Amino acid sequence: MIDNHIAALLAYAGRLDSRVRRTLADPQQSARTIADWTAALADVPATLSDTGWDASQAVRRYYEQRGADRSAQYRPVEPHDVLAAWAPHRAELMNRHTDPVPSADPDDPAAWREELLGTRAAVATGHTPPAQYRAEINPAGQKRLAALVAGVGTGPRRYMPEHVARELAPFRPAQTQREALVAEGLPDPLGAKCPHCRAEIGKRCRSGYRRHREISGVHPSRIEAVVAQLGTQDERDEAEQVRLARLMCQPPAPRESRARHTTGGQHR
């Protein structure tokens, strides 16, 4: 806020509080008060029509004495009361803000960071409304985006373009095999909780001390749990279940043999 905003704000407070009105009656005291308030509230906007912020309403709420607060009985409104009202509103603005992609060259980290922080500072001081990508998408685009996001990270076939999946196949053999089995109509090997290592549905089996190391295969007990979920309605015989188990069970990759380092002299 600038001097004119502060003068109008104090004039409004004077209508609510005679103590402020008496302070403004003296020209010298009034000038000092306006200068002090301007320095303290320089980063606080007077009004923000898009977000519903109004500094005069913050002054009014102070004199409403909400709850057990009776501060207005003992002292007039001060700049820190306006700051206390602006802080949660500013936090709400920042929570709604989505950083736009800076126009600076990505190869220039200093310029990129300066523009990014400048945009955030403009939102925090009320000079720029928060950028909300969701609000800029039309209703049809929101429905399509919601449908795509709904499949991300869940289910046996996470959303991914087919050409990207083909390019990544050599680097993710276990996931590729899992997706191939599901595409053939077979059950998902990770579609049940592992009774052995307690891995959740969709998570790879683990082994080692405290189950920290993921394995490329699936524990046999988990395969049995997946086959058991098929039930008797499919009328699969024992040979069919064995075939499914062999298809879904990928043996763990062999551990790499590490050379042992020895110290001291040579052994004879």
ROMAR-119460 format. One record per residue (C-alpha): z, x, y; residue number from 0; residue in three letters. Coordinates in pm, 1 decimal. Layout:
<sites>
- w,u,v,koltor,kedren
- Z,X,Y,NUM,ALA $
...
</sites>
This chain:
<sites>
- w,u,v,koltor,kedren
- 0.0,0.0,0.0,0,MET $
- -63.6,108.4,358.5,1,ILE $
- 134.3,46.7,677.8,2,ASP $
- -19.4,-295.4,738.9,3,ASN $
- 63.7,-409.2,386.0,4,HIS $
- 421.8,-287.3,417.3,5,ILE $
- 465.6,-455.5,756.3,6,ALA $
- 346.4,-786.0,612.5,7,ALA $
- 568.8,-743.6,306.6,8,LEU $
- 877.5,-673.1,519.8,9,LEU $
- 795.1,-968.6,743.7,10,ALA $
- 792.0,-1188.4,434.4,11,TYR $
- 1121.7,-1039.4,316.0,12,ALA $
- 1265.6,-1108.6,663.9,13,GLY $
- 1198.1,-1476.7,615.4,14,ARG $
- 1412.0,-1468.1,301.0,15,LEU $
- 1685.3,-1230.6,418.5,16,ASP $
- 1836.8,-1219.0,767.4,17,SER $
- 1950.8,-859.6,705.7,18,ARG $
- 1589.1,-745.4,683.3,19,VAL $
- 1503.1,-954.9,988.2,20,ARG $
- 1772.6,-782.4,1195.4,21,ARG $
- 1645.1,-441.1,1085.1,22,THR $
- 1295.2,-525.6,1204.6,23,LEU $
- 1423.9,-642.1,1541.6,24,ALA $
- 1471.7,-281.1,1658.8,25,ASP $
- 1126.0,-119.6,1715.9,26,PRO $
- 1241.6,231.5,1627.6,27,GLN $
- 1429.7,119.8,1318.1,28,GLN $
- 1136.0,-97.0,1217.9,29,SER $
- 894.2,196.9,1244.3,30,ALA $
- 1117.4,419.7,1031.7,31,ARG $
- 1160.6,147.3,769.3,32,THR $
- 786.1,87.7,745.3,33,ILE $
- 720.7,462.4,714.5,34,ALA $
- 981.2,500.8,439.0,35,ASP $
- 847.4,202.4,245.7,36,TRP $
- 487.8,325.4,279.7,37,THR $
- 577.8,666.6,139.1,38,ALA $
- 768.4,512.7,-152.0,39,ALA $
- 506.4,247.5,-241.3,40,LEU $
- 188.4,442.8,-170.8,41,ALA $
- 71.6,406.1,-534.8,42,ASP $
- 161.8,37.3,-562.9,43,VAL $
- -112.8,-213.9,-474.2,44,PRO $
- -39.2,-509.3,-248.5,45,ALA $
- -226.7,-761.8,-462.3,46,THR $
- -445.8,-760.0,-772.6,47,LEU $
- -625.5,-1089.2,-804.6,48,SER $
- -771.0,-1003.9,-1147.1,49,ASP $
- -433.9,-933.9,-1308.5,50,THR $
- -201.2,-1161.8,-1112.0,51,GLY $
- -1.1,-892.1,-934.3,52,TRP $
- 143.6,-972.7,-589.9,53,ASP $
- 405.3,-752.5,-423.5,54,ALA $
- 541.6,-1047.1,-225.6,55,SER $
- 617.4,-1227.3,-553.0,56,GLN $
- 815.2,-922.8,-666.2,57,ALA $
- 1025.7,-953.2,-349.4,58,VAL $
- 1072.6,-1324.1,-409.6,59,ARG $
- 1185.8,-1265.8,-769.1,60,ARG $
- 1444.7,-1018.8,-644.7,61,TYR $
- 1603.4,-1288.0,-428.4,62,TYR $
- 1588.5,-1545.5,-705.1,63,GLU $
- 1877.6,-1358.7,-873.0,64,GLN $
- 1762.6,-1418.0,-1224.9,65,ARG $
- 2012.0,-1391.4,-1508.9,66,GLY $
- 2334.9,-1215.1,-1419.5,67,ALA $
- 2175.6,-1003.4,-1144.6,68,ASP $
- 2349.1,-1066.2,-813.4,69,ARG $
- 2222.9,-759.8,-626.6,70,SER $
- 2066.9,-969.1,-349.2,71,ALA $
- 2414.2,-1088.0,-246.7,72,GLN $
- 2525.1,-735.0,-161.4,73,TYR $
- 2213.2,-558.6,-30.3,74,ARG $
- 1862.6,-643.2,94.4,75,PRO $
- 1550.7,-566.1,-102.9,76,VAL $
- 1456.0,-199.4,-126.3,77,GLU $
- 1143.1,-11.5,-238.4,78,PRO $
- 1283.9,64.2,-583.5,79,HIS $
- 1306.8,-310.2,-650.6,80,ASP $
- 931.9,-339.8,-600.0,81,VAL $
- 875.8,-31.6,-816.1,82,LEU $
- 1088.0,-183.5,-1093.0,83,ALA $
- 866.0,-492.5,-1087.8,84,ALA $
- 541.8,-292.1,-1076.2,85,TRP $
- 625.7,-60.8,-1369.1,86,ALA $
- 595.3,-319.2,-1653.0,87,PRO $
- 283.6,-467.6,-1494.0,88,HIS $
- 124.4,-122.7,-1479.2,89,ARG $
- 216.9,-61.2,-1843.9,90,ALA $
- 46.8,-386.8,-1938.6,91,GLU $
- -268.0,-280.6,-1752.0,92,LEU $
- -277.1,51.6,-1936.5,93,MET $
- -229.3,-120.6,-2271.9,94,ASN $
- -529.6,-341.4,-2198.9,95,ARG $
- -742.0,-51.8,-2076.7,96,HIS $
- -1003.4,104.0,-2303.4,97,THR $
- -1121.4,445.1,-2189.4,98,ASP $
- -1492.2,428.3,-2103.3,99,PRO $
- -1709.2,719.8,-2210.2,100,VAL $
- -1711.9,969.6,-1920.5,101,PRO $
- -2047.1,1044.6,-1762.3,102,SER $
- -1960.6,1415.5,-1744.8,103,ALA $
- -2117.4,1668.0,-1978.4,104,ASP $
- -1919.0,1675.5,-2307.6,105,PRO $
- -1973.4,2050.8,-2320.8,106,ASP $
- -1766.0,2082.5,-2002.6,107,ASP $
- -1411.6,1998.6,-2120.8,108,PRO $
- -1259.6,2037.7,-1774.2,109,ALA $
- -1497.5,1789.8,-1609.6,110,ALA $
- -1469.6,1551.1,-1905.1,111,TRP $
- -1089.8,1553.1,-1890.1,112,ARG $
- -1082.5,1523.1,-1511.1,113,GLU $
- -1302.0,1212.6,-1514.6,114,GLU $
- -1105.3,1057.3,-1799.1,115,LEU $
- -770.3,1112.0,-1625.5,116,LEU $
- -917.7,994.2,-1295.6,117,GLY $
- -1019.2,664.2,-1453.1,118,THR $
- -673.3,615.7,-1598.9,119,ARG $
- -508.6,698.5,-1265.7,120,ALA $
- -731.9,445.7,-1089.0,121,ALA $
- -620.9,175.5,-1333.2,122,VAL $
- -254.0,276.9,-1307.3,123,ALA $
- -263.0,250.8,-926.1,124,THR $
- -453.9,-76.9,-920.0,125,GLY $
- -773.4,61.1,-764.9,126,HIS $
- -981.0,-23.8,-1073.9,127,THR $
- -933.2,-311.9,-1320.3,128,PRO $
- -880.0,-212.5,-1684.0,129,PRO $
- -1198.7,-165.3,-1883.6,130,ALA $
- -1199.8,-399.1,-2180.9,131,GLN $
- -1493.3,-357.5,-2417.4,132,TYR $
- -1396.9,-668.2,-2611.2,133,ARG $
- -1424.0,-884.8,-2298.6,134,ALA $
- -1771.8,-746.9,-2226.6,135,GLU $
- -1909.2,-857.8,-2566.2,136,ILE $
- -2050.2,-1210.0,-2578.7,137,ASN $
- -1906.0,-1460.5,-2830.7,138,PRO $
- -2187.6,-1399.1,-3080.0,139,ALA $
- -2127.3,-1024.9,-3065.6,140,GLY $
- -1754.0,-1074.6,-3110.9,141,GLN $
- -1810.9,-1273.6,-3430.2,142,LYS $
- -2045.4,-1009.2,-3570.5,143,ARG $
- -1805.2,-729.5,-3476.5,144,LEU $
- -1513.1,-915.5,-3637.1,145,ALA $
- -1714.4,-956.9,-3958.2,146,ALA $
- -1791.9,-585.3,-3970.8,147,LEU $
- -1439.4,-474.9,-3889.3,148,VAL $
- -1294.3,-708.5,-4151.4,149,ALA $
- -1450.3,-495.7,-4425.5,150,GLY $
- -1352.9,-157.8,-4291.1,151,VAL $
- -1086.7,12.1,-4498.4,152,GLY $
- -1046.8,-272.3,-4746.0,153,THR $
- -1215.6,-369.5,-5067.3,154,GLY $
- -1395.6,-155.5,-5323.0,155,PRO $
- -1702.7,-112.1,-5099.9,156,ARG $
- -1600.0,-14.4,-4750.5,157,ARG $
- -1856.9,-87.5,-4485.0,158,TYR $
- -2100.7,200.3,-4442.6,159,MET $
- -2477.6,207.5,-4386.8,160,PRO $
- -2666.8,270.8,-4707.3,161,GLU $
- -2846.0,580.9,-4579.8,162,HIS $
- -2512.9,732.5,-4471.7,163,VAL $
- -2362.0,658.5,-4813.7,164,ALA $
- -2653.9,831.8,-4983.8,165,ARG $
- -2619.6,1139.3,-4765.2,166,GLU $
- -2245.6,1161.8,-4831.1,167,LEU $
- -2273.6,1101.0,-5204.5,168,ALA $
- -2274.2,1473.1,-5302.2,169,PRO $
- -1954.4,1527.2,-5103.3,170,PHE $
- -1763.1,1225.8,-5238.1,171,ARG $
- -1847.0,1201.5,-5609.8,172,PRO $
- -1538.7,1001.5,-5705.8,173,ALA $
- -1600.3,737.0,-5439.9,174,GLN $
- -1970.9,726.7,-5524.6,175,THR $
- -1895.0,664.5,-5891.4,176,GLN $
- -1649.6,391.5,-5797.8,177,ARG $
- -1906.1,215.8,-5579.9,178,GLU $
- -2171.7,247.5,-5850.7,179,ALA $
- -1946.4,79.1,-6104.5,180,LEU $
- -1874.0,-208.2,-5867.7,181,VAL $
- -2245.6,-243.2,-5790.2,182,ALA $
- -2311.8,-282.0,-6164.9,183,GLU $
- -2063.2,-566.9,-6180.0,184,GLY $
- -1786.8,-370.0,-6347.3,185,LEU $
- -1425.3,-387.8,-6227.8,186,PRO $
- -1302.6,-149.8,-5960.2,187,ASP $
- -1116.6,143.0,-6123.5,188,PRO $
- -865.8,136.5,-5836.1,189,LEU $
- -834.3,-239.2,-5839.0,190,GLY $
- -482.6,-234.6,-5984.4,191,ALA $
- -162.1,-50.6,-5905.5,192,LYS $
- -119.5,255.4,-6121.9,193,CYS $
- 181.3,216.0,-6353.4,194,PRO $
- 204.6,593.8,-6398.3,195,HIS $
- 201.7,736.6,-6043.2,196,CYS $
- 262.5,408.6,-5852.3,197,ARG $
- -56.6,449.6,-5645.3,198,ALA $
- -133.2,131.8,-5453.1,199,GLU $
- -452.4,-70.3,-5493.8,200,ILE $
- -746.9,119.0,-5346.1,201,GLY $
- -555.5,450.2,-5340.6,202,LYS $
- -640.8,740.6,-5569.2,203,ARG $
- -404.5,847.8,-5842.8,204,CYS $
- -171.6,1138.2,-5774.5,205,ARG $
- -5.6,1406.0,-5979.8,206,SER $
- 203.5,1716.1,-5934.7,207,GLY $
- 546.3,1757.4,-5781.9,208,TYR $
- 645.1,1439.3,-5594.9,209,ARG $
- 292.2,1303.4,-5643.8,210,ARG $
- 142.6,1490.3,-5347.2,211,HIS $
- -190.4,1596.0,-5504.5,212,ARG $
- -471.8,1343.7,-5544.5,213,GLU $
- -675.7,1368.3,-5863.2,214,ILE $
- -1042.6,1289.2,-5906.1,215,SER $
- -982.5,1077.2,-6214.0,216,GLY $
- -777.9,770.5,-6300.8,217,VAL $
- -471.5,760.0,-6521.2,218,HIS $
- -534.1,582.7,-6855.7,219,PRO $
- -251.2,337.2,-6792.6,220,SER $
- -425.8,227.4,-6474.5,221,ARG $
- -746.6,164.5,-6664.7,222,ILE $
- -549.6,-47.4,-6910.6,223,GLU $
- -406.4,-245.0,-6619.1,224,ALA $
- -753.7,-303.2,-6473.1,225,VAL $
- -889.4,-415.6,-6812.6,226,VAL $
- -587.2,-640.9,-6860.8,227,ALA $
- -671.9,-819.0,-6536.5,228,GLN $
- -1001.2,-931.7,-6685.5,229,LEU $
- -809.7,-1182.9,-6893.9,230,GLY $
- -927.4,-1368.8,-7199.2,231,THR $
- -1166.0,-1598.7,-7012.1,232,GLN $
- -1440.4,-1334.6,-7021.2,233,ASP $
- -1422.1,-1336.4,-7404.2,234,GLU $
- -1477.3,-960.9,-7423.7,235,ARG $
- -1402.7,-807.4,-7757.8,236,ASP $
- -1217.9,-484.0,-7812.1,237,GLU $
- -1536.8,-274.7,-7822.9,238,ALA $
- -1641.3,-409.5,-7482.3,239,GLU $
- -1305.0,-320.5,-7334.7,240,GLN $
- -1332.1,30.3,-7473.7,241,VAL $
- -1676.7,63.6,-7315.1,242,ARG $
- -1542.5,-47.4,-6978.8,243,LEU $
- -1254.3,196.0,-7003.7,244,ALA $
- -1488.2,486.7,-7075.0,245,ARG $
- -1712.1,393.6,-6782.4,246,LEU $
- -1427.8,358.7,-6535.7,247,MET $
- -1224.5,658.0,-6645.7,248,CYS $
- -1341.0,980.7,-6485.4,249,GLN $
- -1152.6,1283.4,-6614.2,250,PRO $
- -971.3,1486.6,-6350.5,251,PRO $
- -1144.2,1794.4,-6219.9,252,ALA $
- -1018.2,2110.2,-6388.3,253,PRO $
- -776.4,2314.8,-6188.1,254,ARG $
- -909.0,2634.1,-6043.3,255,GLU $
- -780.2,2946.7,-6210.7,256,SER $
- -617.7,3172.0,-5958.0,257,ARG $
- -591.0,3545.7,-5991.5,258,ALA $
- -238.2,3667.7,-6022.8,259,ARG $
- -132.5,3934.3,-5776.7,260,HIS $
- 86.3,4210.3,-5909.5,261,THR $
- 282.3,4467.0,-5724.3,262,THR $
- 419.3,4800.5,-5821.9,263,GLY $
- 267.4,5062.8,-6042.8,264,GLY $
- 17.5,5023.2,-6320.6,265,GLN $
- 134.3,4903.4,-6657.4,266,HIS $
- 76.4,5138.7,-6943.7,267,ARG $
</sites>
